[in-house]
């Protein structure tokens, strides 16, 4: 579903040049309408500027606007989601996550390629910098987003009985519809219950890790005592 959505977005934005990427107006992982990307669009180097053209916003930056560029691991998931993070001298920061050739383990290579392009642009001769056609008045700090939902092992285990009951009901319905010999034996039902538990843990683990990472990052540092 994600790959299909990206293909559709790329086809809709195809006339725009550059690297197909996700844009998030924050250095830390935030949620925007259920996604870790606020916008999908294309980042390109044009007329000595870093230009982004997306569905929700369009902006450009001069080299003199940049304070720091680095690679961030992004939100925790079973597959890596690294992104290029750019801090501005104004105090704002944002991330660009490359999508082209970035499925699964290839995501780190795609992010490193985008990072190299942006750094080469930043360190290039600034004499060729001209005004870009994009709108540079975009407020990077105007979109706040939401923190990752506070999932925990307790909330996952508390919700599991509902998953198990629903799975067993579906299994009974399927067996009755197929075999028409009555309710299935306890063995298949226990197997269905165990499979549902394993799948719930597999799907919920990234959210639990993201919540723990968010809490640790927000916890103030304890000063050392002499």
Secondary structure, DSSP 8 states (H G I E B T S, - for coil): -HHHHHHHHHHHTTTS-SEEEEEESSSS--BBTTBS-SEEEEEEEETTEEEEEESS-EEEE-GGGEEEEEEE--S--SS---EEEEEETTS-EEEEEE-TT-SGGGHHHHHHHHHHHHHHHHHS-GGG----SS-----TTS---B------HHHHHHHHHHHHHHHHHHHHHHHHHHT-SSS--HHHHHHHHHHHHHHHHHHHHHHHHHHHHHHHHHS-------
